[in-house]
Amino acid sequence: MSATPNRVKGFAIVSAIFILVVLAALGAFIVSISTSQQAGAALDIQGVRAYQAARSGVEWGIYQVEATPAYNFSYGTPAVAVGSANPNARACPASPTSFVSAAPMLAGFTVTVTCTATVDANNGPTVFRLTSTACNQPAAGACPNVAPAAGFDYVERRIEVTL
């Protein structure tokens, strides 16, 4: 004797469809956020690798400037007596110089090192400015690349040091 009125039929299916649509939208939002977080983390790692590659370029450049035999106090040939070294005998390496790091973790990066020497007018020490630029998409074998390939995965880091 309990009859179900006709107007109540089908109410559960409308609620189920609404819940499914809301859950699908929530799932799509979570996938979108997760994808962008993964891309951001990958670019962060690439940025750290580019920084380390640029740092290796600066260290290489400093070594090239400081390894001049007439400056480094008897290391090299010919030997120089202590106190006889001339700080103005140092020289920049060929500039710009580009190379790919030998370290396996930095193998995808090209490093370009430029050096400029400023001679003091009063016979003071020469000032060297080393700029190391590392990138993962070099242009003609050198960094920086002013027109990288389409996409957002171009990474570049630059370090400047004055000696």
DRENTORKOL-3810 file (N, C-alpha, C; in nm, 4 decimals):
REM DRENTORKOL-3810
@n.u->0.0779; n.v->-0.1168; n.w->0.0000; ca.u->0.0000; ca.v->0.0000; ca.w->0.0000; c.u->0.0845; c.v->0.1268; c.w->0.0000
@n.u->0.2105; n.v->0.1084; n.w->0.0028; ca.u->0.2944; ca.v->0.2277; ca.w->-0.0084; c.u->0.3339; c.v->0.2431; c.w->-0.1543
@n.u->0.2749; n.v->0.3285; n.w->-0.2155; ca.u->0.3021; ca.v->0.3512; ca.w->-0.3570; c.u->0.4025; c.v->0.4649; c.w->-0.3717
@n.u->0.4983; n.v->0.4441; n.w->-0.4606; ca.u->0.5993; ca.v->0.5471; ca.w->-0.4846; c.u->0.5461; c.v->0.6428; c.w->-0.5891
@n.u->0.5474; n.v->0.7679; n.w->-0.5587; ca.u->0.4965; ca.v->0.8627; ca.w->-0.6582; c.u->0.5901; c.v->0.8662; c.w->-0.7804
@n.u->0.5359; n.v->0.8954; n.w->-0.8956; ca.u->0.6110; ca.v->0.8975; ca.w->-1.0211; c.u->0.7154; c.v->1.0090; c.w->-1.0252
@n.u->0.6953; n.v->1.1143; n.w->-0.9529; ca.u->0.7882; ca.v->1.2263; ca.w->-0.9595; c.u->0.9219; c.v->1.1984; c.w->-0.8924
@n.u->0.9382; n.v->1.0977; n.w->-0.8108; ca.u->1.0617; ca.v->1.0667; ca.w->-0.7413; c.u->1.1516; c.v->0.9767; c.w->-0.8261
@n.u->1.1026; n.v->0.9105; n.w->-0.9227; ca.u->1.1803; ca.v->0.8183; ca.w->-1.0037; c.u->1.2874; c.v->0.8940; c.w->-1.0828
@n.u->1.4132; n.v->0.8380; n.w->-1.0864; ca.u->1.5230; ca.v->0.8957; ca.w->-1.1635; c.u->1.6060; c.v->0.9985; c.w->-1.0882
@n.u->1.5750; n.v->1.0286; n.w->-0.9655; ca.u->1.6510; ca.v->1.1275; ca.w->-0.8885; c.u->1.7930; c.v->1.0774; c.w->-0.8591
@n.u->1.8155; n.v->0.9491; n.w->-0.8342; ca.u->1.9459; ca.v->0.8926; ca.w->-0.8012; c.u->2.0420; c.v->0.9020; c.w->-0.9196
@n.u->1.9929; n.v->0.8842; n.w->-1.0411; ca.u->2.0811; ca.v->0.8908; ca.w->-1.1572; c.u->2.1321; c.v->1.0325; c.w->-1.1801
@n.u->2.0525; n.v->1.1334; n.w->-1.1557; ca.u->2.0962; ca.v->1.2731; ca.w->-1.1694; c.u->2.2041; c.v->1.3029; c.w->-1.0670
@n.u->2.1879; n.v->1.2574; n.w->-0.9452; ca.u->2.2893; ca.v->1.2777; ca.w->-0.8408; c.u->2.4187; c.v->1.2048; c.w->-0.8755
@n.u->2.4089; n.v->1.0830; n.w->-0.9263; ca.u->2.5282; ca.v->1.0059; ca.w->-0.9624; c.u->2.6042; c.v->1.0729; c.w->-1.0762
@n.u->2.5343; n.v->1.1220; n.w->-1.1771; ca.u->2.6001; ca.v->1.1907; ca.w->-1.2893; c.u->2.6689; c.v->1.3181; c.w->-1.2397
@n.u->2.6026; n.v->1.3923; n.w->-1.1526; ca.u->2.6626; ca.v->1.5151; ca.w->-1.0978; c.u->2.7914; c.v->1.4823; c.w->-1.0215
@n.u->2.7889; n.v->1.3802; n.w->-0.9401; ca.u->2.9075; ca.v->1.3419; ca.w->-0.8622; c.u->3.0195; c.v->1.2950; c.w->-0.9554
@n.u->2.9850; n.v->1.2180; n.w->-1.0601; ca.u->3.0872; ca.v->1.1734; ca.w->-1.1557; c.u->3.1509; c.v->1.2909; c.w->-1.2291
@n.u->3.0722; n.v->1.3896; n.w->-1.2681; ca.u->3.1266; ca.v->1.5076; ca.w->-1.3373; c.u->3.2192; c.v->1.5853; c.w->-1.2446
@n.u->3.1807; n.v->1.6034; n.w->-1.1218; ca.u->3.2641; ca.v->1.6764; ca.w->-1.0256; c.u->3.3942; c.v->1.6003; c.w->-0.9993
@n.u->3.3882; n.v->1.4692; n.w->-0.9838; ca.u->3.5092; ca.v->1.3903; ca.w->-0.9605; c.u->3.6002; c.v->1.3900; c.w->-1.0836
@n.u->3.5428; n.v->1.3861; n.w->-1.2020; ca.u->3.6251; ca.v->1.3912; ca.w->-1.3242; c.u->3.6959; c.v->1.5253; c.w->-1.3365
@n.u->3.6260; n.v->1.6345; n.w->-1.3057; ca.u->3.6881; ca.v->1.7673; ca.w->-1.3104; c.u->3.7997; c.v->1.7774; c.w->-1.2064
@n.u->3.7771; n.v->1.7251; n.w->-1.0883; ca.u->3.8794; ca.v->1.7261; ca.w->-0.9838; c.u->4.0004; c.v->1.6433; c.w->-1.0262
@n.u->3.9778; n.v->1.5274; n.w->-1.0863; ca.u->4.0880; ca.v->1.4438; ca.w->-1.1345; c.u->4.1678; c.v->1.5131; c.w->-1.2436
@n.u->4.1003; n.v->1.5793; n.w->-1.3373; ca.u->4.1699; ca.v->1.6520; ca.w->-1.4437; c.u->4.2536; c.v->1.7656; c.w->-1.3861
@n.u->4.2014; n.v->1.8340; n.w->-1.2860; ca.u->4.2758; ca.v->1.9423; ca.w->-1.2204; c.u->4.4010; c.v->1.8875; c.w->-1.1519
@n.u->4.3901; n.v->1.7767; n.w->-1.0836; ca.u->4.5040; ca.v->1.7177; ca.w->-1.0137; c.u->4.6108; c.v->1.6723; c.w->-1.1143
@n.u->4.5695; n.v->1.6132; n.w->-1.2263; ca.u->4.6656; ca.v->1.5711; ca.w->-1.3290; c.u->4.7369; c.v->1.6928; c.w->-1.3874
@n.u->4.6635; n.v->1.8012; n.w->-1.4105; ca.u->4.7230; ca.v->1.9239; ca.w->-1.4648; c.u->4.8266; c.v->1.9818; c.w->-1.3690
@n.u->4.7950; n.v->1.9903; n.w->-1.2429; ca.u->4.8881; ca.v->2.0421; ca.w->-1.1419; c.u->5.0103; c.v->1.9511; c.w->-1.1311
@n.u->4.9890; n.v->1.8218; n.w->-1.1309; ca.u->5.1000; ca.v->1.7276; ca.w->-1.1203; c.u->5.1948; c.v->1.7400; c.w->-1.2391
@n.u->5.1395; n.v->1.7561; n.w->-1.3590; ca.u->5.2225; ca.v->1.7697; ca.w->-1.4785; c.u->5.3078; c.v->1.8948; c.w->-1.4732
@n.u->5.2485; n.v->2.0061; n.w->-1.4333; ca.u->5.3270; ca.v->2.1301; ca.w->-1.4259; c.u->5.4307; c.v->2.1241; c.w->-1.3142
@n.u->5.4024; n.v->2.0554; n.w->-1.2054; ca.u->5.5010; ca.v->2.0387; ca.w->-1.0986; c.u->5.6188; c.v->1.9538; c.w->-1.1466
@n.u->5.5903; n.v->1.8495; n.w->-1.2235; ca.u->5.6972; ca.v->1.7649; ca.w->-1.2767; c.u->5.7859; c.v->1.8443; c.w->-1.3722
@n.u->5.7254; n.v->1.9251; n.w->-1.4588; ca.u->5.8031; ca.v->2.0065; ca.w->-1.5530; c.u->5.8876; c.v->2.1088; c.w->-1.4782
@n.u->5.8321; n.v->2.1700; n.w->-1.3751; ca.u->5.9076; ca.v->2.2662; ca.w->-1.2953; c.u->6.0255; c.v->2.2031; c.w->-1.2241
@n.u->6.0050; n.v->2.0839; n.w->-1.1700; ca.u->6.1148; ca.v->2.0141; ca.w->-1.1018; c.u->6.2246; c.v->1.9774; c.w->-1.2003
@n.u->6.1875; n.v->1.9338; n.w->-1.3207; ca.u->6.2878; ca.v->1.8987; ca.w->-1.4216; c.u->6.3680; c.v->2.0216; c.w->-1.4630
@n.u->6.3023; n.v->2.1364; n.w->-1.4776; ca.u->6.3736; ca.v->2.2595; ca.w->-1.5130; c.u->6.4629; c.v->2.3070; c.w->-1.3993
@n.u->6.4207; n.v->2.2853; n.w->-1.2754; ca.u->6.5069; ca.v->2.3192; ca.w->-1.1614; c.u->6.6357; c.v->2.2382; c.w->-1.1650
@n.u->6.6244; n.v->2.1103; n.w->-1.1929; ca.u->6.7431; ca.v->2.0251; ca.w->-1.2000; c.u->6.8331; c.v->2.0702; c.w->-1.3147
@n.u->6.7746; n.v->2.1027; n.w->-1.4292; ca.u->6.8530; ca.v->2.1512; ca.w->-1.5423; c.u->6.9225; c.v->2.2827; c.w->-1.5073
@n.u->6.8554; n.v->2.3687; n.w->-1.4315; ca.u->6.9166; ca.v->2.4951; ca.w->-1.3893; c.u->7.0380; c.v->2.4731; c.w->-1.3009
@n.u->7.0293; n.v->2.3772; n.w->-1.2106; ca.u->7.1428; ca.v->2.3455; ca.w->-1.1231; c.u->7.2573; c.v->2.2889; c.w->-1.2057
@n.u->7.2262; n.v->2.2027; n.w->-1.3012; ca.u->7.3303; ca.v->2.1470; ca.w->-1.3871; c.u->7.3966; c.v->2.2577; c.w->-1.4695
@n.u->7.3171; n.v->2.3512; n.w->-1.5209; ca.u->7.3730; ca.v->2.4624; ca.w->-1.5987; c.u->7.4629; c.v->2.5491; c.w->-1.5108
@n.u->7.4226; n.v->2.5736; n.w->-1.3863; ca.u->7.5055; ca.v->2.6518; ca.w->-1.2939; c.u->7.6400; c.v->2.5828; c.w->-1.2707
@n.u->7.6368; n.v->2.4515; n.w->-1.2479; ca.u->7.7616; ca.v->2.3785; ca.w->-1.2244; c.u->7.8502; c.v->2.3785; c.w->-1.3483
@n.u->7.7902; n.v->2.3711; n.w->-1.4656; ca.u->7.8688; ca.v->2.3776; ca.w->-1.5888; c.u->7.9327; c.v->2.5156; c.w->-1.6038
@n.u->7.8563; n.v->2.6218; n.w->-1.5742; ca.u->7.9122; ca.v->2.7571; ca.w->-1.5812; c.u->8.0235; c.v->2.7746; c.w->-1.4782
@n.u->8.0056; n.v->2.7172; n.w->-1.3631; ca.u->8.1092; ca.v->2.7250; ca.w->-1.2598; c.u->8.2369; c.v->2.6536; c.w->-1.3046
@n.u->8.2216; n.v->2.5400; n.w->-1.3720; ca.u->8.3407; ca.v->2.4703; ca.w->-1.4221; c.u->8.4124; c.v->2.5557; c.w->-1.5260
@n.u->8.3379; n.v->2.6325; n.w->-1.6044; ca.u->8.3995; ca.v->2.7224; ca.w->-1.7013; c.u->8.4790; c.v->2.8328; c.w->-1.6342
@n.u->8.4255; n.v->2.8880; n.w->-1.5261; ca.u->8.4972; ca.v->2.9924; ca.w->-1.4514; c.u->8.6251; c.v->2.9341; c.w->-1.3921
@n.u->8.6162; n.v->2.8152; n.w->-1.3350; ca.u->8.7355; ca.v->2.7539; ca.w->-1.2759; c.u->8.8406; c.v->2.7252; c.w->-1.3826
@n.u->8.7983; n.v->2.6807; n.w->-1.4996; ca.u->8.8918; ca.v->2.6577; ca.w->-1.6096; c.u->8.9589; c.v->2.7891; c.w->-1.6494
@n.u->8.8802; n.v->2.8970; n.w->-1.6602; ca.u->8.9357; ca.v->3.0265; ca.w->-1.6982; c.u->9.0330; c.v->3.0809; c.w->-1.5951
@n.u->9.0003; n.v->3.0654; n.w->-1.4676; ca.u->9.0908; ca.v->3.1110; ca.w->-1.3615; c.u->9.2224; c.v->3.0336; c.w->-1.3697
@n.u->9.2128; n.v->2.9045; n.w->-1.3915; ca.u->9.3349; ca.v->2.8247; ca.w->-1.4041; c.u->9.4189; c.v->2.8728; c.w->-1.5219
@n.u->9.3558; n.v->2.9014; n.w->-1.6345; ca.u->9.4296; ca.v->2.9465; ca.w->-1.7523; c.u->9.5015; c.v->3.0785; c.w->-1.7255
@n.u->9.4376; n.v->3.1698; n.w->-1.6525; ca.u->9.4997; ca.v->3.2990; ca.w->-1.6214; c.u->9.6123; c.v->3.2808; c.w->-1.5204
@n.u->9.5885; n.v->3.2040; n.w->-1.4161; ca.u->9.6852; ca.v->3.1904; ca.w->-1.3074; c.u->9.7997; c.v->3.0947; c.w->-1.3396
@n.u->9.7875; n.v->3.0127; n.w->-1.4422; ca.u->9.8895; ca.v->2.9116; ca.w->-1.4710; c.u->10.0037; c.v->2.9650; c.w->-1.5559
@n.u->10.0127; n.v->3.0945; n.w->-1.5723; ca.u->10.1231; ca.v->3.1518; ca.w->-1.6492; c.u->10.2536; c.v->3.1257; c.w->-1.5752
@n.u->10.3533; n.v->3.0613; n.w->-1.6364; ca.u->10.4757; ca.v->3.0256; ca.w->-1.5644; c.u->10.5491; c.v->3.1452; c.w->-1.5048
@n.u->10.5443; n.v->3.2615; n.w->-1.5669; ca.u->10.6164; ca.v->3.3769; ca.w->-1.5133; c.u->10.5461; c.v->3.4371; c.w->-1.3929
@n.u->10.4275; n.v->3.3889; n.w->-1.3602; ca.u->10.3516; ca.v->3.4471; ca.w->-1.2494; c.u->10.3408; c.v->3.3538; c.w->-1.1300
@n.u->10.3370; n.v->3.2267; n.w->-1.1517; ca.u->10.2964; ca.v->3.1366; ca.w->-1.0445; c.u->10.4110; c.v->3.0828; c.w->-0.9592
@n.u->10.5158; n.v->3.1602; n.w->-0.9422; ca.u->10.6202; ca.v->3.1316; ca.w->-0.8443; c.u->10.6841; c.v->2.9942; c.w->-0.8604
@n.u->10.7559; n.v->2.9756; n.w->-0.9656; ca.u->10.8422; ca.v->2.8623; ca.w->-0.9943; c.u->10.7692; c.v->2.7374; c.w->-1.0409
@n.u->10.6396; n.v->2.7441; n.w->-1.0609; ca.u->10.5725; ca.v->2.6297; ca.w->-1.1208; c.u->10.5761; c.v->2.6486; c.w->-1.2712
@n.u->10.6104; n.v->2.5474; n.w->-1.3409; ca.u->10.6147; ca.v->2.5553; ca.w->-1.4860; c.u->10.7555; c.v->2.5761; c.w->-1.5358
@n.u->10.7659; n.v->2.5970; n.w->-1.6647; ca.u->10.8956; ca.v->2.6163; ca.w->-1.7285; c.u->10.8924; c.v->2.7469; c.w->-1.8035
@n.u->10.9830; n.v->2.8378; n.w->-1.7864; ca.u->11.0974; ca.v->2.8321; ca.w->-1.6955; c.u->11.0556; c.v->2.8667; c.w->-1.5525
@n.u->11.1309; n.v->2.8159; n.w->-1.4570; ca.u->11.1025; ca.v->2.8436; ca.w->-1.3165; c.u->11.1337; c.v->2.9891; c.w->-1.2857
@n.u->11.0528; n.v->3.0462; n.w->-1.1959; ca.u->11.0713; ca.v->3.1857; ca.w->-1.1570; c.u->11.1018; c.v->3.1885; c.w->-1.0083
@n.u->11.2032; n.v->3.2610; n.w->-0.9702; ca.u->11.2405; ca.v->3.2696; ca.w->-0.8291; c.u->11.1327; c.v->3.3445; c.w->-0.7518
@n.u->11.1172; n.v->3.3044; n.w->-0.6260; ca.u->11.0193; ca.v->3.3705; ca.w->-0.5402; c.u->11.0560; c.v->3.5177; c.w->-0.5283
@n.u->10.9577; n.v->3.6044; n.w->-0.5426; ca.u->10.9797; ca.v->3.7484; ca.w->-0.5368; c.u->11.0067; c.v->3.8092; c.w->-0.6730
@n.u->11.0296; n.v->3.7286; n.w->-0.7719; ca.u->11.0578; ca.v->3.7802; ca.w->-0.9061; c.u->10.9370; c.v->3.7707; c.w->-0.9989
@n.u->10.8261; n.v->3.7228; n.w->-0.9479; ca.u->10.7083; ca.v->3.7040; ca.w->-1.0328; c.u->10.6493; c.v->3.8385; c.w->-1.0726
@n.u->10.5985; n.v->3.8458; n.w->-1.1909; ca.u->10.5372; ca.v->3.9667; ca.w->-1.2433; c.u->10.3878; c.v->3.9406; c.w->-1.2630
@n.u->10.3029; n.v->4.0060; n.w->-1.1834; ca.u->10.1597; ca.v->3.9805; ca.w->-1.1979; c.u->10.1062; c.v->4.0217; c.w->-1.3343
@n.u->10.1755; n.v->4.1083; n.w->-1.4045; ca.u->10.1290; ca.v->4.1494; ca.w->-1.5362; c.u->10.1712; c.v->4.0529; c.w->-1.6456
@n.u->10.2378; n.v->3.9435; n.w->-1.6095; ca.u->10.2737; ca.v->3.8419; ca.w->-1.7080; c.u->10.1577; c.v->3.7468; c.w->-1.7341
@n.u->10.0535; n.v->3.7549; n.w->-1.6525; ca.u->9.9370; ca.v->3.6692; ca.w->-1.6748; c.u->9.8676; c.v->3.7105; c.w->-1.8038
@n.u->9.7962; n.v->3.6165; n.w->-1.8629; ca.u->9.7275; ca.v->3.6459; ca.w->-1.9885; c.u->9.5948; c.v->3.5713; c.w->-1.9938
@n.u->9.5021; n.v->3.6281; n.w->-2.0677; ca.u->9.3727; ca.v->3.5629; ca.w->-2.0899; c.u->9.3905; c.v->3.4427; c.w->-2.1813
@n.u->9.3085; n.v->3.3401; n.w->-2.1617; ca.u->9.3068; ca.v->3.2322; ca.w->-2.2607; c.u->9.2412; c.v->3.2835; c.w->-2.3889
@n.u->9.2533; n.v->3.2086; n.w->-2.4953; ca.u->9.1871; ca.v->3.2472; ca.w->-2.6200; c.u->9.0390; c.v->3.2706; c.w->-2.5918
@n.u->8.9868; n.v->3.3821; n.w->-2.6386; ca.u->8.8511; ca.v->3.4193; ca.w->-2.6014; c.u->8.7682; c.v->3.4491; c.w->-2.7251
@n.u->8.6490; n.v->3.3991; n.w->-2.7351; ca.u->8.5832; ca.v->3.3027; ca.w->-2.6458; c.u->8.6267; c.v->3.1599; c.w->-2.6743
@n.u->8.6203; n.v->3.0786; n.w->-2.5708; ca.u->8.6512; ca.v->2.9368; ca.w->-2.5817; c.u->8.5279; c.v->2.8588; c.w->-2.5403
@n.u->8.4867; n.v->2.7640; n.w->-2.6215; ca.u->8.3700; ca.v->2.6812; ca.w->-2.5896; c.u->8.4119; c.v->2.5359; c.w->-2.5781
@n.u->8.3484; n.v->2.4657; n.w->-2.4853; ca.u->8.3752; ca.v->2.3234; ca.w->-2.4685; c.u->8.2548; c.v->2.2569; c.w->-2.4050
@n.u->8.2488; n.v->2.1264; n.w->-2.4198; ca.u->8.1470; ca.v->2.0444; ca.w->-2.3536; c.u->8.2151; c.v->1.9788; c.w->-2.2353
@n.u->8.1523; n.v->1.9881; n.w->-2.1189; ca.u->8.2117; ca.v->1.9330; ca.w->-1.9980; c.u->8.2303; c.v->1.7825; c.w->-2.0102
@n.u->8.3400; n.v->1.7326; n.w->-1.9536; ca.u->8.3681; ca.v->1.5892; ca.w->-1.9565; c.u->8.2904; c.v->1.5142; c.w->-1.8484
@n.u->8.2336; n.v->1.5865; n.w->-1.7526; ca.u->8.1572; ca.v->1.5214; ca.w->-1.6459; c.u->8.0282; c.v->1.4634; c.w->-1.7042
@n.u->7.9968; n.v->1.3381; n.w->-1.6748; ca.u->7.8773; ca.v->1.2763; ca.w->-1.7325; c.u->7.7478; c.v->1.3515; c.w->-1.7006
@n.u->7.7358; n.v->1.4069; n.w->-1.5810; ca.u->7.6135; ca.v->1.4774; ca.w->-1.5430; c.u->7.5990; c.v->1.6115; c.w->-1.6151
@n.u->7.7074; n.v->1.6651; n.w->-1.6690; ca.u->7.7036; ca.v->1.7948; ca.w->-1.7363; c.u->7.7220; c.v->1.7814; c.w->-1.8871
@n.u->7.7178; n.v->1.6592; n.w->-1.9376; ca.u->7.7489; ca.v->1.6341; ca.w->-2.0780; c.u->7.6546; c.v->1.7051; c.w->-2.1747
@n.u->7.5346; n.v->1.7364; n.w->-2.1353; ca.u->7.4405; ca.v->1.8022; ca.w->-2.2251; c.u->7.4585; c.v->1.9517; c.w->-2.2343
@n.u->7.5573; n.v->2.0070; n.w->-2.1653; ca.u->7.5752; ca.v->2.1517; ca.w->-2.1617; c.u->7.7042; c.v->2.1939; c.w->-2.2303
@n.u->7.6952; n.v->2.3031; n.w->-2.3019; ca.u->7.8117; ca.v->2.3651; ca.w->-2.3641; c.u->7.8475; c.v->2.4870; c.w->-2.2813
@n.u->7.9761; n.v->2.5070; n.w->-2.2584; ca.u->8.0244; ca.v->2.6197; ca.w->-2.1783; c.u->8.1081; c.v->2.7097; c.w->-2.2686
@n.u->8.0798; n.v->2.8386; n.w->-2.2654; ca.u->8.1585; ca.v->2.9370; ca.w->-2.3392; c.u->8.2203; c.v->3.0328; c.w->-2.2394
@n.u->8.3533; n.v->3.0448; n.w->-2.2434; ca.u->8.4268; ca.v->3.1318; ca.w->-2.1509; c.u->8.4882; c.v->3.2456; c.w->-2.2311
@n.u->8.4611; n.v->3.3688; n.w->-2.1866; ca.u->8.5247; ca.v->3.4861; ca.w->-2.2462; c.u->8.6079; c.v->3.5547; c.w->-2.1393
@n.u->8.7182; n.v->3.6130; n.w->-2.1813; ca.u->8.8094; ca.v->3.6794; ca.w->-2.0891; c.u->8.8478; c.v->3.8145; c.w->-2.1471
@n.u->8.8420; n.v->3.9173; n.w->-2.0632; ca.u->8.8907; ca.v->4.0495; ca.w->-2.1028; c.u->8.9907; c.v->4.0955; c.w->-1.9979
@n.u->9.1001; n.v->4.1524; n.w->-2.0436; ca.u->9.2050; ca.v->4.2014; ca.w->-1.9541; c.u->9.2066; c.v->4.3534; c.w->-1.9613
@n.u->9.2094; n.v->4.4168; n.w->-1.8441; ca.u->9.2189; ca.v->4.5618; ca.w->-1.8362; c.u->9.3523; c.v->4.5958; c.w->-1.7713
@n.u->9.4390; n.v->4.6599; n.w->-1.8471; ca.u->9.5719; ca.v->4.6950; ca.w->-1.7983; c.u->9.5627; c.v->4.8270; c.w->-1.7229
@n.u->9.6223; n.v->4.8302; n.w->-1.6030; ca.u->9.6229; ca.v->4.9517; ca.w->-1.5222; c.u->9.7198; c.v->5.0532; c.w->-1.5828
@n.u->9.6769; n.v->5.1769; n.w->-1.5951; ca.u->9.7596; ca.v->5.2818; ca.w->-1.6560; c.u->9.8812; c.v->5.3166; c.w->-1.5707
@n.u->9.8764; n.v->5.2892; n.w->-1.4401; ca.u->9.9860; ca.v->5.3236; ca.w->-1.3493; c.u->10.0746; c.v->5.2033; c.w->-1.3192
@n.u->10.0803; n.v->5.1082; n.w->-1.4107; ca.u->10.1616; ca.v->4.9884; ca.w->-1.3964; c.u->10.1195; c.v->4.9020; c.w->-1.2774
@n.u->9.9911; n.v->4.9099; n.w->-1.2414; ca.u->9.9373; ca.v->4.8230; ca.w->-1.1374; c.u->9.9036; c.v->4.6878; c.w->-1.1984
@n.u->9.8455; n.v->4.6012; n.w->-1.1202; ca.u->9.8143; ca.v->4.4680; ca.w->-1.1731; c.u->9.7037; c.v->4.4738; c.w->-1.2794
@n.u->9.7135; n.v->4.3864; n.w->-1.3736; ca.u->9.6110; ca.v->4.3745; ca.w->-1.4767; c.u->9.4885; c.v->4.3084; c.w->-1.4163
@n.u->9.3710; n.v->4.3599; n.w->-1.4491; ca.u->9.2454; ca.v->4.3052; ca.w->-1.3981; c.u->9.1821; c.v->4.2201; c.w->-1.5079
@n.u->9.1457; n.v->4.0978; n.w->-1.4714; ca.u->9.0865; ca.v->4.0044; ca.w->-1.5662; c.u->8.9403; c.v->3.9841; c.w->-1.5314
@n.u->8.8562; n.v->3.9881; n.w->-1.6333; ca.u->8.7137; ca.v->3.9618; ca.w->-1.6144; c.u->8.6778; c.v->3.8377; c.w->-1.6957
@n.u->8.6407; n.v->3.7322; n.w->-1.6233; ca.u->8.6021; ca.v->3.6060; ca.w->-1.6866; c.u->8.4508; c.v->3.5923; c.w->-1.6820
@n.u->8.3918; n.v->3.5592; n.w->-1.7951; ca.u->8.2480; ca.v->3.5348; ca.w->-1.8034; c.u->8.2279; c.v->3.3948; c.w->-1.8588
@n.u->8.1586; n.v->3.3126; n.w->-1.7817; ca.u->8.1301; ca.v->3.1760; ca.w->-1.8234; c.u->7.9800; c.v->3.1616; c.w->-1.8423
@n.u->7.9399; n.v->3.1201; n.w->-1.9616; ca.u->7.7984; ca.v->3.1001; ca.w->-1.9924; c.u->7.7786; c.v->2.9546; c.w->-2.0310
@n.u->7.6852; n.v->2.8878; n.w->-1.9643; ca.u->7.6542; ca.v->2.7480; ca.w->-1.9947; c.u->7.5095; c.v->2.7399; c.w->-2.0414
@n.u->7.4859; n.v->2.6616; n.w->-2.1457; ca.u->7.3499; ca.v->2.6422; ca.w->-2.1947; c.u->7.3347; c.v->2.5019; c.w->-2.2505
@n.u->7.2097; n.v->2.4591; n.w->-2.2637; ca.u->7.1846; ca.v->2.3245; ca.w->-2.3149; c.u->7.1468; c.v->2.3228; c.w->-2.4628
@n.u->7.1349; n.v->2.4383; n.w->-2.5265; ca.u->7.1074; ca.v->2.4461; ca.w->-2.6697; c.u->7.1992; c.v->2.5519; c.w->-2.7303
@n.u->7.3267; n.v->2.5197; n.w->-2.7521; ca.u->7.4192; ca.v->2.6206; ca.w->-2.8037; c.u->7.3871; c.v->2.6592; c.w->-2.9481
@n.u->7.4243; n.v->2.7817; n.w->-2.9840; ca.u->7.4100; ca.v->2.8294; ca.w->-3.1214; c.u->7.5480; c.v->2.8251; c.w->-3.1848
@n.u->7.5644; n.v->2.7467; n.w->-3.2889; ca.u->7.6925; ca.v->2.7314; ca.w->-3.3580; c.u->7.8028; c.v->2.6904; c.w->-3.2610
@n.u->7.7696; n.v->2.6065; n.w->-3.1651; ca.u->7.8683; ca.v->2.5544; ca.w->-3.0716; c.u->7.9069; c.v->2.6474; c.w->-2.9596
@n.u->7.8344; n.v->2.7582; n.w->-2.9403; ca.u->7.8678; ca.v->2.8539; ca.w->-2.8347; c.u->7.7411; c.v->2.9028; c.w->-2.7653
@n.u->7.7577; n.v->2.9488; n.w->-2.6441; ca.u->7.6484; ca.v->3.0058; ca.w->-2.5659; c.u->7.6726; c.v->3.1552; c.w->-2.5514
@n.u->7.5732; n.v->3.2373; n.w->-2.5343; ca.u->7.4308; ca.v->3.2073; ca.w->-2.5244; c.u->7.3665; c.v->3.1901; c.w->-2.6611
@n.u->7.2497; n.v->3.1307; n.w->-2.6610; ca.u->7.1715; ca.v->3.1123; ca.w->-2.7822; c.u->7.0585; c.v->3.2149; c.w->-2.7796
@n.u->7.0620; n.v->3.3109; n.w->-2.8701; ca.u->6.9599; ca.v->3.4168; ca.w->-2.8702; c.u->6.8296; c.v->3.3703; c.w->-2.9332
@n.u->6.8310; n.v->3.2593; n.w->-3.0047; ca.u->6.7096; ca.v->3.2056; ca.w->-3.0666; c.u->6.7020; c.v->3.0553; c.w->-3.0417
@n.u->6.6719; n.v->3.0135; n.w->-2.9175; ca.u->6.6671; ca.v->2.8700; ca.w->-2.8892; c.u->6.5495; c.v->2.8034; c.w->-2.9612
@n.u->6.5534; n.v->2.6729; n.w->-2.9692; ca.u->6.4476; ca.v->2.5956; ca.w->-3.0336; c.u->6.3153; c.v->2.6184; c.w->-2.9618
@n.u->6.2092; n.v->2.5979; n.w->-3.0349; ca.u->6.0757; ca.v->2.6178; ca.w->-2.9779; c.u->6.0576; c.v->2.5298; c.w->-2.8545
@n.u->5.9841; n.v->2.5796; n.w->-2.7609; ca.u->5.9618; ca.v->2.5080; ca.w->-2.6355; c.u->6.0182; c.v->2.5887; c.w->-2.5202
@n.u->6.0012; n.v->2.5357; n.w->-2.4030; ca.u->6.0441; ca.v->2.6086; ca.w->-2.2843; c.u->6.1578; c.v->2.5397; c.w->-2.2109
@n.u->6.2319; n.v->2.4530; n.w->-2.2783; ca.u->6.3345; ca.v->2.3766; ca.w->-2.2092; c.u->6.4751; c.v->2.4322; c.w->-2.2274
@n.u->6.4897; n.v->2.5554; n.w->-2.2756; ca.u->6.6229; ca.v->2.6173; ca.w->-2.2865; c.u->6.6654; c.v->2.6657; c.w->-2.1489
@n.u->6.7850; n.v->2.6242; n.w->-2.1063; ca.u->6.8379; ca.v->2.6621; ca.w->-1.9754; c.u->6.9747; c.v->2.7251; c.w->-1.9958
@n.u->6.9976; n.v->2.8375; n.w->-1.9294; ca.u->7.1260; ca.v->2.9083; ca.w->-1.9418; c.u->7.1611; c.v->2.9681; c.w->-1.8066
@n.u->7.2888; n.v->2.9612; n.w->-1.7716; ca.u->7.3395; ca.v->3.0256; ca.w->-1.6509; c.u->7.4694; c.v->3.0955; c.w->-1.6875
@n.u->7.4906; n.v->3.2135; n.w->-1.6281; ca.u->7.6110; ca.v->3.2925; ca.w->-1.6539; c.u->7.6732; c.v->3.3322; c.w->-1.5205
@n.u->7.8055; n.v->3.3153; n.w->-1.5128; ca.u->7.8806; ca.v->3.3552; ca.w->-1.3943; c.u->7.9943; c.v->3.4455; c.w->-1.4397
@n.u->8.0133; n.v->3.5561; n.w->-1.3694; ca.u->8.1226; ca.v->3.6491; ca.w->-1.3983; c.u->8.2128; c.v->3.6600; c.w->-1.2765
@n.u->8.3437; n.v->3.6589; n.w->-1.3024; ca.u->8.4442; ca.v->3.6670; ca.w->-1.1962; c.u->8.5473; c.v->3.7695; c.w->-1.2372
@n.u->8.5922; n.v->3.8508; n.w->-1.1422; ca.u->8.6973; ca.v->3.9467; ca.w->-1.1662; c.u->8.8189; c.v->3.9070; c.w->-1.0847
@n.u->8.9337; n.v->3.8985; n.w->-1.1518; ca.u->9.0589; ca.v->3.8641; ca.w->-1.0845; c.u->9.1495; c.v->3.9859; c.w->-1.0800
END
